[in-house]
Amino acid sequence: MKRLAILGSTGSIGQSTLSIVEQFPERYAVAALACGRNLNEAFVQAARWRPKVASMATEELADRLVARLRDAGVTGIEVVHGTQGTVACSTLPEADFVVSAIVGVAGLEATHAAILAGKPVGLANKECMVAAGEILTQAAHEHKVPILPIDSEHNAVHQCLRVGTHAEIKTIWLTASGGPFRQTPLEQFASITPEQALKHPTWVMGRRITIDSATMLNKGLEIIEACRLFDVRPSQVRVTVHPQSTVHSLVEYVDGSILAQISVTDMRLPILYALAYPERPASNLTFDLAALRHLDFEEPDFERFPCLRLAFEAAEKGGAHCIALNAADEVAVEAFLERRIPFTGIPRTIEEVLASTPEVHPATIAEVLATDQEARQSARALLT
Ligand SMILES: NC(=O)c1ccc[n+]([C@@H]2O[C@H](COP(=O)([O-])OP(=O)(O)OC[C@H]3O[C@@H](n4cnc5c(N)ncnc54)[C@H](OP(=O)(O)O)[C@@H]3O)[C@@H](O)[C@H]2O)c1
């Protein structure tokens, strides 16, 4: 029985993880739930799963959760809050496995603490690998802790890498759906609305990652994530646009063989893989191969999606540039969703922030977070 600490349990990945726990009660149980601000969902989950610890983003929300649980007659759950609360969840002695699915760097300290506490991590939170991948992978190496990717592309790569050695890797091919604007004329990009950008053609996800998919910055973050998770150079990672989202990624080996992973477009499968690794439990997440008609692969359009170029440049520089790429994007996406900047303002903001970012390599999580704050401030200054 694996007891899980789920960071970001109220989000899209968190809820899919709980549906896996529901489906495999003989394999998984819930030890801790770290939530943000969604009090209603946090209450429903805490009452259903009875974790040892539940966390909310703020003290006020934690107090309200305590009151609701008390009124409902639910006892025995310790309710904590803030960063210390998420760290308490991720390091809980009763938890055997941590699912890191908080959006943005808010999940960084808890993910780092989980690794230091020797807990295997299922990683959905790519922003944390982008901002502090060098520190996290080093800590994982030192503490002999596996980081199992939940991001579907990296999960696919992880599966394809099981048959070859590191020295045999030629190229990691990350597939991208191309988002909703793959064929939109470039001159219409400035007038794209948040409603249009929030309609992803193949996946249902949180708001930030959906906008990041529309700008393809999400794929940019994944390039950096792949470099860190699989210890490869940016020049060994390529992006291919694959609108069907059927092949989740590929690994090309030096002998010319290319291995691909194909499955349903459902995040429960990579989550199950990460939870069960190295086993493969039988599931009902089947893929109808007979219904498959064709698979398209295209070169990405770097003019249409400048975020891809910016991400490759940041991946080459590493350190503060990767942190600033993520931080500036988060601020810009928020501004776009609040209609303060146009869609095209997202890459423009990131590019300007990166231009003023020094080439330094923060060595601690505190330094990473300070660099993140500086980049956010410079993005906000640009936007006012
Ligand atoms: N969704 C996908 O299909 C997918 C695929 C690959 C990778 N990912 C990655 O997985 C992560 C989560 O994505 P998502 O789509 O699940 O996002 P989401 O639906 O927006 O959920 C985000 C989660 O983070 C929590 N959260 C936000 N700020 C917090 C804070 N300060 N303290 C504690 N918790 C906080 C939210 O809590 P509240 O809702 O309670 O505020 C929620 O549980 C992201 O890094 C994303 O890039 C997602």
The ligand as a Gaussian input file, in Angstrom:
#p B3LYP/6-31G(d) Opt

LIG

0 1
 N       -3.430000      19.593000     -16.083000
 C       -2.642000      18.886000     -16.843000
 O       -3.091000      18.130000     -17.699000
 C       -1.139000      18.982000     -16.682000
 C       -0.322000      18.233000     -17.527000
 C        1.044000      18.273000     -17.335000
 C        1.605000      19.037000     -16.334000
 N        0.804000      19.782000     -15.537000
 C        1.416000      20.615000     -14.504000
 O        0.857000      20.243000     -13.256000
 C        0.775000      21.375000     -12.407000
 C       -0.680000      21.545000     -11.981000
 O       -1.445000      21.782000     -13.138000
 P       -3.027000      21.752000     -13.096000
 O       -3.466000      21.790000     -14.511000
 O       -3.472000      20.640000     -12.215000
 O       -3.304000      23.167000     -12.424000
 P       -4.618000      23.662000     -11.666000
 O       -5.797000      22.874000     -12.080000
 O       -4.634000      25.136000     -11.837000
 O       -4.297000      23.294000     -10.135000
 C       -3.283000      23.933000      -9.414000
 C       -3.235000      23.418000      -8.002000
 O       -2.252000      24.182000      -7.275000
 C       -2.862000      24.651000      -6.068000
 N       -2.207000      25.880000      -5.631000
 C       -2.053000      27.031000      -6.321000
 N       -1.375000      27.947000      -5.577000
 C       -1.118000      27.332000      -4.380000
 C       -0.475000      27.743000      -3.184000
 N        0.041000      28.969000      -3.047000
 N       -0.393000      26.852000      -2.165000
 C       -0.899000      25.609000      -2.275000
 N       -1.526000      25.166000      -3.393000
 C       -1.639000      26.022000      -4.427000
 C       -4.323000      24.879000      -6.467000
 O       -5.131000      24.980000      -5.327000
 P       -6.601000      25.670000      -5.366000
 O       -7.259000      25.212000      -6.621000
 O       -7.222000      25.096000      -4.117000
 O       -6.411000      27.146000      -5.292000
 C       -4.557000      23.594000      -7.249000
 O       -4.730000      22.522000      -6.374000
 C        1.317000      22.560000     -13.208000
 O        2.657000      22.728000     -12.902000
 C        1.159000      22.102000     -14.649000
 O        2.101000      22.711000     -15.507000
 C       -0.562000      19.767000     -15.682000

